[in-house]
Each structure stands twice: as C-alpha cells, then as structure tokens.
Amino acid sequence: MKKKILDSSIKFINKYNNYDEIKSAELRYGLESLYMTITKFTVAIFISLFIGVTKELLLLSLFYGILRLVMFGAHGKSSLQCWIMSLTIFNIIPLLI
C-alpha cells in the first residue's frame, strides 16, 4: 500500500513539475518519511486510546517534537526496529508517567 500511495503521489507531483531522477528520488525519500511518521503516529494513537493514555501521548508528542527541533531522534536499523522503538516510546512512557 505504501508503494502505491508513494507512486501515485510522485506521479501527481511530476505532472505539474519536471523533476530529474535525483530530485524524484529525494522527493520519494521525503514522502516515504512523511508516510511512515503519519502511520506510526496513527497506530500509537489507537494503542493509547486502548490503554487510556491519550492525553499523556499527546503531551509527550508535543514535547518530543520541540526537542527534535534542536536534537536528533533515536533511529532503528530497520523499519521493524523503528516501529518497535516508536510504539514503545509513545505508549509505554506515557503509561509510566
């Protein structure tokens, strides 16, 4: 599904802009990053609704976002590690708080 959404987005953007391969690759990378962020946050919100820590999740997300303006975040070596770290950070920490 991710590939389908990214391909259609890039096709739509390229319809109005004439990008070369390098610029298209940069665009794909940025759109893929945005897609992964949105899907992980959506899953984290659904889990937080289930365990009852939605308010804490939103506060943590706000402060984490402010910190990321000046710092780097934790990165996994694979997409699975990224998912596990993100869901742990955004659901277990608010549960502990």
N, C-alpha and C positions, 0 to 999 in steps of 0.2 A: 504494500500500500504506500509505503514511504517513497519508493521509486516512482510510482505512478503520479503521486502528488508533486514531487520534485520535477519530473519530466514535463508535466503539464504547466507548472509554474514557469519553468525556464522557456518553454515554447511560447507562452504568453508574453513574457518579457522580451524575448528575441523578436517577436512580431513587431514591436514598436522601437526596438533598438538593434543596431547591427554590431554585436559583440564578437570578438575573435575567440578562439578556443581557450586562451588563457583567462580572459575576462569571464567567459562562461563557466570555466572550472572554479574560479573564485566565487562567482555567483552561486553555483551549486553548493559549494562548501558552506557559504553563509546561510543559504536556505536550509541546508541539512542541519546545521547547528540550531537554527531557529525552530525547526520542526521537532528536533529531539528535546529541546527545552520545553516547548509547549506540551508535548505528550507526557514527559516525565512529571511536569508540574500538575497536569490534569490527573494523572494516576495518583500522585501524592495527595491531592485534594480529596479524591474519592476515598482513599485509605484513611485520611484524617477525619472525614465525616463518619466513617465506620467506627473508629476508635475514640471519637469525641474530642479531638484536639485541633479543630479547625482554626479557632481564634489564635492559638499558640503558633500554628503553622504559618498563618498569615503574618504575624508579628516577626517570627524568625525569618521569613522570606524577605520582609521589608529590611530588617537589619542586616541580613546576609547580602542583600542587593547593594546596600550602602557600602558595606565592607569591600565588595567586589569592584567597586569603582576605583579603589586605590590598591587592591591586593589581587593576587591570583587565587583561583579556587583549587580544590582537590580534583585530580584527574585520574580516571581509570585507564588501564592499558587496553581495555576492550569495552564494547558497548554494554555488555553484561555487568562488568565491574562498575561502570558509570551508573547504571540503573540501581545496582545494589547500594552503592555509596549514597546516591541522591535520596533514595527512599529511606535509607537508614537515618541520614542527617535530618531530613524534613519530616519524619514521622516519629522516630524514637526519641530524639532530643526534645521535641515539644511534649511528648508523653512524660519524659523525666522531669521537665520543668513544671 
